[in-house]
């Protein structure tokens, strides 16, 4: 039996499906600026501290956002959780689900850090449902 590697000739043209922009670069840049301000340094200094070319802050990000390497480096330099940078780039999208996911990422990260910081050495599992309910109610708020 002879096999062929030829691709069948399909005369039907395929339409390119348009993709929605999933990244809010302006919100991301504003978050980076706030991080730099909180550290008392310039945006350029934050990028240099992260080992990232500062000129990349002035360029528009591609359709899918910034590189994960850049986000991780900036998060480390800003002493922040990388999920906050990712959430900043997804909050405020036209798609309501993206906004809800961004809010969930921010709130759940902050809630988990707060829980660990305020808990005794052996945290009680009784508080976990309260924490989950608090996070969910914050995500459901329209603001």
Rosetta blueprint (number, residue, H / E / L):
1 X L
2 X L
3 X L
4 X L
5 X L
6 X L
7 X L
8 X L
9 X L
10 X L
11 X L
12 X L
13 X L
14 X L
15 X L
16 X L
17 X L
18 X L
19 X L
20 X L
21 X L
22 X L
23 X L
24 X L
25 X H
26 X H
27 X H
28 X H
29 X H
30 X H
31 X H
32 X H
33 X H
34 X H
35 X H
36 X H
37 X H
38 X H
39 X H
40 X L
41 X L
42 X L
43 X H
44 X H
45 X H
46 X H
47 X H
48 X H
49 X H
50 X H
51 X L
52 X L
53 X L
54 X H
55 X H
56 X H
57 X H
58 X L
59 X L
60 X L
61 X L
62 X E
63 X L
64 X L
65 X E
66 X L
67 X L
68 X H
69 X H
70 X H
71 X H
72 X H
73 X H
74 X H
75 X H
76 X H
77 X H
78 X H
79 X L
80 X L
81 X L
82 X H
83 X H
84 X H
85 X H
86 X H
87 X H
88 X H
89 X H
90 X H
91 X L
92 X L
93 X L
94 X L
95 X L
96 X H
97 X H
98 X H
99 X H
100 X H
101 X H
102 X H
103 X H
104 X H
105 X H
106 X H
107 X H
108 X H
109 X H
110 X H
111 X H
112 X H
113 X H
114 X H
115 X H
116 X H
117 X H
118 X H
119 X L
120 X L
121 X L
122 X L
123 X L
124 X L
125 X H
126 X H
127 X H
128 X H
129 X H
130 X H
131 X H
132 X H
133 X H
134 X H
135 X H
136 X H
137 X H
138 X H
139 X H
140 X H
141 X L
142 X L
143 X L
